[in-house]
Amino acid sequence: MSVPFPYTTNGVGAGFGRIVVSRSALRNVTYVGIPQARTGDDWSFDARLERDKNTFVAIMSALNSLHAGKTIFVSMTDVPLDFSLSGASCGLAAYLAILGVVTDVAVTGYVVTFGECSASMQVQAIDQVDAKIAYAQRVGRKLIVPTKCESSLLRDALARNIITTYFDLAYGMVFDIGAVDSVADLAFVLHAMDRTVAIDLFMPKRLSEMVVRKRL
């Protein structure tokens, strides 16, 4: 599974990396493993994702989503080997890839999944959003960002109603830049921007099973 995310250099849009989730290791990637004592499975992730604290927390939170308990490898591609991530910008891409999403729509932001598995989980803000939106528009790339980000370009797009949000979908308004508040928003907005992404990926049976277990 593979989902792209934008990255910047010195406050300027520089490119789109990609988070890849697979059952086996990719070639030429160094991994750090985290064995799961309860299940006997392993989570292994690209060592470059460990170097920055915020990036590491975002990846670990994504791994604690609905599909935890598998032996999986989380890799980062399409980013220069000497590039150092700083922040949680790739967390949402990791979350989607772990859910089983494959898309070319770039996403940025992250979700905090520890102890919670719900469509109401909030998509958290990240920085450098103006640079990421400007870069995506310049190169003609679709991008989804958190609504709560501090961004003049985002505020302007929302004010002019030229951005894809959950509330605008009823009117058939779909643009190349999307903004979301929650995982539920993300499901509908991403599906509108990329029809190959099925909404039911966000509503696996395991969620209902976990809810029933909690009630018992």
C-alpha positions, 0 to 999 in steps of 0.5 A: 500500500502506498500514499504520498506526502509533501515535504519542504526544504527551507520553507519551500516545497521540495517534493513528494515522498511516499509511505509504503506499507508491505508484508516484506522488506523493500530492497536498499532500506534499513529497518528498525524492528519493534516486536509485539510480545502479545501477538508475536508479530513484528512492526518494522519501519524505515530507520530514517523515520526514527531520527526525528521525534515527531515523525517517530511518534506519528508513525507509531501512532499510525501503527496503533491503528485498526490493522495493528497486530500484523507483520508489516514493513513501513518504508519511505520512498521518493525522498533523497537519502540524505534528507532529514524529516522534521515533524509529523507531516507523513503520519497521515500517509502512514495511517492511510497506507496501513488501512490499505489505501493506495492513492496518488493524492498526497496527504499531510497531517497525522492522527493520534490513534493510541487507545482509540479507533474511531472515524471521529478521530481528528486530523492534526495540524502540521506546519509549512502548509502554505509552502506545501499547498503552493508547491502542489498547485504549481506542479498540478498535484492533488493534496489534502491538508488538515482544516485546522492548519495555520495557513493563509492559502487555506483560509483564502481557499475556504473563503472563496469556496475553491477547496474540497471539504466534506460539506461541499461534496453535496454540491458536487464541488471537487477541487485539487486541494482538500481540507479535512477535520476528521478521519470521517471527513478524510474518507469522503474527501479522499474518495471524491478526489480519487474514486479508486479509494473505497470508503469502506476501507475506513469502516472495517469489520474490526472496528465494530468488533472492537466497539462491541468488545469495549461495551462488554 
